[in-house]
Structure formats: C-alpha cells, structure tokens
C-alpha cells in the first residue's frame, strides 16, 4: 500500500505542480503526518522533490523531472478520459485503480495537453442509470467479475421472473452494464446480476470459445430479447400527432417498430406490445391520437378504463371514497 501511495504522490505532484501536505492528504485520504513521511521516502529514493516555505508554499518536483508512461500516444491517452465509467468501476471494486490509472495518464501528457485532458474530464461525464431509476443492488458483482477474469466456473441460486428460483452452474464469459443494470453472459444465457441470490466460485476453470465476441453477442441477444418482450401486436390507427409522440412515450424498440411499419396517419398497423394489459397503459398515453381497431376486447377495456376515469373526474367515485 505504501509503495502505491508513493507513486500516487509522485504523479499528483507531476500532474498538478505545487501541492501542500494538506492537499495531498485530502486527495489520498491519509493524515498530513503520513504525507511528511512519504515525502521523506521519495527524497531518500532520489526523487527531486523539495518544499517551499510560507503561506503559498508546498511540495513540488524540480522543473523538468517527469516519470514517463510509455506505449500510449497523446491522442490515445486523451481518449481514455472519455471512456471512464466511475460508477461501474466503483461497483466492481476498482475505484482506486481507475483513479490511479487516470493519474498516470494525466502525468504522461505534455504540459500543454495536460490542461486539455483536464478540460475533457470537466466537460464530459457519463451517467449510466436511466432517469427516475437508480442503480440496482448487485451484491455478487465483484465475485462474478473475478470469475470472469480468472475463467472460473460458478454455482449460483438464481431468481427467475415470477420469483421462481433455480440452481445453476455457469461458465461466466463476460459482464455488461446496461443503463445502470449489470448482466453477465454465461453458458449461452444472459443473467441479471441483481437476481443472483447466492454464489460460489468453483475450483475448476473453463476454456472460452475462441470465436466468442461479447459485444456482438450482446447486440444479437438484445435485439432478440426486445423482439420476444414485445411479441404481441394489436391493430391501431394513429394521427400525425400520435406518430410524432412515439419517440417520447414508448420504449426505443416500440418506437422503432412503429416508425418502420406505420403507414400514413389514419391507416391501420400492428402496434408492438407485451400483452393486452400492457397495451392499455401504453395506448392511454396517446389520448385521442390513437384508436384501437382490434382486438375487440382491448377496445372494450380501454372504454371501461376511460369511463372509470370520467367517473373520477366527475366526482362520483371521489365522493364514494370519502364516505
């Protein structure tokens, strides 16, 4: 831990210039006394660090002294500042490693480009969860990540949809974070990490398929998953205004299907939905800009729902609630 901290002190001084003991201590979450000892250790190791006295003083490196990070071009180093995932890195237990890596990248840049890299970090930020929903708890994420990296088989208790639990042995191939939700791919299936109830990492390892590509698998699986989820079609007609609202009121998949299949306004087309029950909620969002043609049962259910809403706003049900 001390050697890692000494490197961080060195890189901080190199990337930021003069820093006080208090500033270094706050950055590394240690005491100023620890920083004093670290500075002495750097000096003893031949690192040309010196102290300026007075209220504007601090520690800094002799001009011209730099550590070098080889193997990266300036453009590559800058691009990595746009690829940071602070939330997922913390969930994987890699927050400190990500911060240290970014410091090394910053220190590798020439002075004139170091400022630009800092500007990139201040001007671009990635927030992975969707609106109105936080990250899901993923208790076993770190253990799954270790198993993925080490190619170790896992045994887990998994909660399927409908609260059914199953026992599975899985070869974990990779992890994916989608809108703040973690999934892992294993043995030809996709699992939601938050639904793993218990997990054991087994001693045996597995061999990855040589032609497996995680990004390609995920793109194919996502498309198939959405097609299965919205497997039903109901026949509707929409106004021009209704067709224009689809991108705001529907899921990305539904909006894409409507955009690709809907004819002219007022003509019939198949509206994708999970079920009749889900279709009621989806179509009510459009108000009078949509009309259900079939099935008849869905028309009746929408009429009954609208009548019940009318009763509420006319006050009949509202008065009944307070009796």
C-alpha positions as CSV (number, residue, x, y, z in Angstrom):
1,X,0.0,0.0,0.0
2,X,2.8,2.4,0.8
3,X,4.6,1.9,-2.5
4,X,1.3,2.5,-4.3
5,X,0.7,5.7,-2.3
6,X,4.2,7.0,-3.0
7,X,3.6,6.6,-6.8
8,X,0.4,8.5,-6.4
9,X,2.1,11.3,-4.5
10,X,4.7,11.5,-7.3
11,X,2.1,11.5,-10.0
12,X,0.0,14.1,-8.3
13,X,3.0,16.4,-8.0
14,X,3.9,15.8,-11.6
15,X,0.4,16.4,-12.9
16,X,-0.7,19.3,-10.7
17,X,2.5,21.1,-9.8
18,X,2.9,22.5,-6.3
19,X,0.7,20.9,-3.6
20,X,0.6,21.3,0.2
21,X,0.7,18.4,2.6
22,X,-3.0,19.1,3.5
23,X,-4.0,18.9,-0.2
24,X,-2.1,15.7,-0.8
25,X,-3.5,14.2,2.4
26,X,-7.1,15.1,1.4
27,X,-6.6,13.6,-2.1
28,X,-5.2,10.3,-0.8
29,X,-7.4,10.2,2.3
30,X,-4.4,9.9,4.8
31,X,-3.1,12.2,7.5
32,X,-0.6,15.1,6.8
33,X,1.9,13.3,9.0
34,X,1.8,10.3,6.6
35,X,2.4,12.7,3.7
36,X,5.5,14.1,5.5
37,X,6.9,10.6,5.8
38,X,6.1,9.8,2.2
39,X,7.9,13.0,1.0
40,X,11.0,11.9,3.0
41,X,10.8,8.5,1.4
42,X,10.7,9.9,-2.0
43,X,13.7,12.1,-1.3
44,X,15.6,9.1,0.1
45,X,14.8,7.3,-3.2
46,X,16.4,10.0,-5.2
47,X,13.2,11.8,-6.4
48,X,14.0,15.5,-6.7
49,X,11.1,16.8,-4.6
50,X,11.5,20.0,-2.5
51,X,9.4,22.2,-0.2
52,X,8.7,25.9,-0.5
53,X,8.1,27.6,2.9
54,X,5.5,30.2,3.7
55,X,1.7,30.6,3.2
56,X,1.9,29.9,-0.5
57,X,4.4,27.1,-0.3
58,X,4.1,23.4,-0.8
59,X,5.9,20.5,-2.3
60,X,6.9,20.3,-5.9
61,X,9.3,18.5,-8.2
62,X,12.3,20.1,-9.7
63,X,11.4,21.6,-13.1
64,X,12.0,19.1,-15.9
65,X,11.6,16.0,-13.8
66,X,9.0,13.6,-15.2
67,X,8.1,10.0,-14.9
68,X,7.2,8.5,-18.3
69,X,4.3,6.3,-19.3
70,X,5.3,4.5,-22.5
71,X,3.1,2.8,-25.1
72,X,0.4,5.5,-25.4
73,X,0.2,8.3,-27.9
74,X,-1.1,11.6,-26.7
75,X,-4.4,11.1,-28.6
76,X,-4.9,7.6,-27.1
77,X,-4.3,9.0,-23.6
78,X,-6.7,11.8,-24.1
79,X,-9.4,9.5,-25.5
80,X,-9.3,7.4,-22.3
81,X,-10.5,10.3,-20.3
82,X,-13.8,10.0,-22.3
83,X,-14.0,6.2,-21.6
84,X,-14.2,6.4,-17.8
85,X,-17.0,4.6,-16.0
86,X,-16.8,5.9,-12.4
87,X,-20.0,4.3,-11.3
88,X,-19.4,0.8,-12.7
89,X,-15.7,1.0,-11.7
90,X,-16.7,1.6,-8.0
91,X,-19.3,-1.3,-8.2
92,X,-16.6,-3.6,-9.4
93,X,-14.3,-2.6,-6.6
94,X,-11.9,-0.8,-9.0
95,X,-12.5,2.8,-8.0
96,X,-8.9,3.3,-6.6
97,X,-7.4,1.5,-9.5
98,X,-9.3,3.7,-12.0
99,X,-8.3,6.9,-10.2
100,X,-4.6,5.7,-10.2
101,X,-4.7,4.9,-13.9
102,X,-6.2,8.3,-14.7
103,X,-3.4,10.0,-12.8
104,X,-0.8,8.0,-14.7
105,X,-2.4,9.0,-18.0
106,X,-2.5,12.6,-16.9
107,X,1.1,12.5,-15.9
108,X,2.1,11.1,-19.3
109,X,0.8,14.1,-21.3
110,X,2.9,17.1,-22.2
111,X,2.2,20.2,-20.2
112,X,0.2,21.9,-22.9
113,X,-2.0,18.9,-23.5
114,X,-2.4,18.1,-19.8
115,X,-4.6,21.1,-19.4
116,X,-6.7,19.9,-22.3
117,X,-7.1,16.5,-20.8
118,X,-8.3,18.1,-17.5
119,X,-10.8,20.1,-19.5
120,X,-12.1,16.9,-21.1
121,X,-12.7,15.5,-17.7
122,X,-14.5,18.6,-16.6
123,X,-16.6,18.9,-19.7
124,X,-17.8,15.3,-20.3
125,X,-19.4,13.0,-17.8
126,X,-21.1,9.6,-18.2
127,X,-24.1,8.9,-16.1
128,X,-25.2,5.3,-16.8
129,X,-28.6,4.9,-14.9
130,X,-31.8,5.9,-16.7
131,X,-33.9,8.7,-15.5
132,X,-36.1,8.1,-12.5
133,X,-34.3,4.9,-11.5
134,X,-31.2,4.3,-9.6
135,X,-28.6,1.5,-9.9
136,X,-29.8,-1.9,-8.9
137,X,-28.1,-3.6,-5.9
138,X,-25.6,-6.2,-7.2
139,X,-24.2,-8.0,-4.2
140,X,-22.3,-10.6,-6.1
141,X,-20.9,-8.4,-8.9
142,X,-17.3,-8.4,-7.7
143,X,-17.2,-12.2,-7.3
144,X,-18.7,-12.7,-10.7
145,X,-16.2,-10.2,-12.2
146,X,-13.3,-12.2,-10.6
147,X,-14.7,-15.4,-12.0
148,X,-15.0,-13.9,-15.5
149,X,-11.4,-12.7,-15.3
150,X,-10.0,-16.0,-14.0
151,X,-12.3,-18.2,-16.1
152,X,-13.6,-20.0,-13.1
153,X,-17.0,-21.8,-13.1
154,X,-19.6,-20.6,-10.6
155,X,-22.5,-22.2,-8.9
156,X,-25.5,-19.9,-8.1
157,X,-29.0,-19.7,-6.9
158,X,-30.9,-17.5,-9.4
159,X,-34.3,-15.9,-9.1
160,X,-36.1,-16.1,-12.4
161,X,-39.1,-14.0,-13.4
162,X,-42.1,-14.9,-11.3
163,X,-39.9,-15.4,-8.2
164,X,-39.0,-18.9,-9.3
165,X,-35.5,-19.9,-8.0
166,X,-33.2,-22.3,-9.8
167,X,-29.7,-23.7,-9.2
168,X,-27.2,-23.3,-12.0
169,X,-23.6,-24.0,-12.8
170,X,-22.3,-21.4,-15.3
171,X,-19.2,-20.6,-17.2
172,X,-19.2,-16.7,-17.0
173,X,-17.9,-15.2,-20.2
174,X,-18.4,-11.5,-19.7
175,X,-20.2,-8.6,-17.9
176,X,-22.4,-5.9,-19.4
177,X,-23.8,-2.8,-17.8
178,X,-27.0,-1.6,-19.5
179,X,-28.5,1.7,-18.2
180,X,-27.2,1.1,-14.7
181,X,-28.2,-2.6,-14.6
182,X,-25.5,-5.3,-14.6
183,X,-25.9,-8.5,-16.6
184,X,-23.5,-11.4,-17.2
185,X,-23.2,-13.8,-20.0
186,X,-22.6,-17.5,-19.2
187,X,-23.0,-20.8,-20.9
188,X,-25.1,-19.4,-23.7
189,X,-27.5,-17.4,-21.5
190,X,-27.8,-13.9,-20.1
191,X,-28.4,-13.3,-16.3
192,X,-29.2,-10.2,-14.3
193,X,-26.7,-9.8,-11.6
194,X,-29.2,-8.4,-9.1
195,X,-31.2,-11.7,-9.3
196,X,-28.3,-13.8,-8.1
197,X,-29.3,-14.8,-4.6
198,X,-26.2,-16.8,-3.6
199,X,-22.9,-17.7,-5.4
200,X,-19.9,-20.0,-5.0
201,X,-16.8,-19.8,-7.2
202,X,-15.8,-23.3,-8.0
203,X,-12.2,-24.5,-8.3
204,X,-12.4,-25.7,-11.9
205,X,-11.7,-23.4,-14.8
206,X,-13.2,-23.4,-18.3
207,X,-11.9,-22.7,-21.8
208,X,-13.5,-19.8,-23.6
209,X,-14.8,-20.3,-27.1
210,X,-12.1,-18.8,-29.4
211,X,-14.7,-17.1,-31.6
212,X,-16.8,-15.6,-28.8
213,X,-17.2,-11.8,-29.1
214,X,-19.0,-10.2,-26.1
215,X,-20.2,-7.0,-27.9
216,X,-21.5,-9.0,-30.9
217,X,-23.3,-11.5,-28.6
218,X,-24.9,-8.7,-26.6
219,X,-26.1,-6.8,-29.7
220,X,-27.7,-10.0,-31.0
221,X,-29.2,-11.0,-27.7
222,X,-30.6,-7.5,-27.0
223,X,-32.4,-7.5,-30.3
224,X,-33.9,-11.0,-29.7
225,X,-34.9,-10.1,-26.2
226,X,-36.8,-7.0,-27.2
227,X,-38.5,-8.9,-30.0
228,X,-39.6,-11.5,-27.5
229,X,-40.7,-9.0,-25.0
230,X,-42.9,-7.1,-27.4
231,X,-44.0,-10.2,-29.3
232,X,-47.8,-9.3,-29.5
233,X,-49.4,-6.9,-32.0
234,X,-52.6,-5.0,-31.7
235,X,-54.2,-3.2,-34.6
236,X,-54.4,0.6,-34.2
237,X,-54.7,3.9,-36.1
238,X,-52.8,7.0,-35.2
239,X,-53.0,10.6,-36.0
240,X,-49.9,12.5,-37.3
241,X,-49.5,14.0,-33.8
242,X,-49.7,10.5,-32.3
243,X,-47.0,9.1,-34.6
244,X,-44.8,12.1,-33.7
245,X,-45.1,11.3,-29.9
246,X,-43.9,7.7,-30.2
247,X,-40.2,8.5,-29.5
248,X,-41.2,10.2,-26.3
249,X,-43.9,7.9,-25.0
250,X,-42.7,4.4,-26.0
251,X,-39.6,2.2,-25.4
252,X,-36.9,2.5,-28.0
253,X,-37.8,-0.8,-29.6
254,X,-41.5,0.0,-29.8
255,X,-40.8,3.5,-31.3
256,X,-38.5,1.9,-33.9
257,X,-41.1,-0.7,-34.9
258,X,-43.8,2.0,-35.2
259,X,-41.5,4.2,-37.2
260,X,-40.6,1.4,-39.6
261,X,-44.0,-0.2,-40.1
262,X,-46.6,2.6,-39.6
263,X,-48.3,3.7,-42.9
264,X,-49.8,7.2,-43.4
265,X,-51.7,8.8,-40.4
266,X,-55.1,7.3,-40.0
267,X,-54.2,3.9,-41.6
268,X,-54.1,0.6,-39.6
269,X,-50.8,-1.0,-38.5
270,X,-49.6,-3.5,-35.9
271,X,-48.6,-1.9,-32.6
272,X,-46.0,-3.9,-30.6
273,X,-46.8,-4.7,-27.0
274,X,-46.0,-7.2,-24.3
275,X,-49.7,-8.1,-23.7
276,X,-53.2,-6.6,-23.8
277,X,-52.8,-5.4,-20.2
278,X,-49.6,-3.6,-21.1
279,X,-51.2,-2.2,-24.3
280,X,-53.9,-0.4,-22.2
281,X,-51.2,1.6,-20.3
282,X,-49.1,2.2,-23.5
283,X,-52.1,3.5,-25.6
284,X,-53.7,5.6,-22.9
285,X,-50.6,7.8,-23.1
286,X,-51.6,8.9,-26.6
287,X,-55.1,10.1,-25.6
288,X,-57.3,10.8,-28.6
289,X,-54.4,10.5,-31.0
290,X,-54.8,6.7,-31.2
291,X,-57.7,4.3,-31.9
292,X,-57.7,0.6,-31.3
293,X,-59.2,-1.4,-34.2
294,X,-58.5,-4.9,-32.8
295,X,-58.8,-7.0,-30.7
296,X,-62.3,-6.0,-29.7
297,X,-61.5,-7.0,-26.1
298,X,-58.8,-4.3,-25.9
299,X,-61.3,-1.7,-27.3
300,X,-63.8,-2.6,-24.5
301,X,-61.1,-2.5,-21.8
302,X,-59.9,1.0,-23.0
303,X,-63.6,2.2,-23.0
304,X,-64.2,0.9,-19.5
305,X,-60.9,2.5,-18.2
306,X,-61.8,5.8,-19.8
307,X,-65.3,5.6,-18.3
308,X,-63.8,4.9,-14.8
309,X,-61.5,7.9,-15.2
310,X,-64.5,10.1,-16.3
311,X,-66.4,9.0,-13.1
312,X,-63.4,10.0,-11.0
313,X,-63.2,13.5,-12.6
314,X,-66.9,13.9,-12.5
315,X,-66.7,13.4,-8.7
316,X,-68.8,10.3,-8.4
317,X,-66.0,7.9,-7.3
318,X,-64.2,10.7,-5.4
319,X,-67.3,11.2,-3.2
320,X,-67.6,7.5,-2.7
321,X,-64.0,7.2,-1.4
322,X,-64.7,9.7,1.4
323,X,-67.9,8.2,2.6
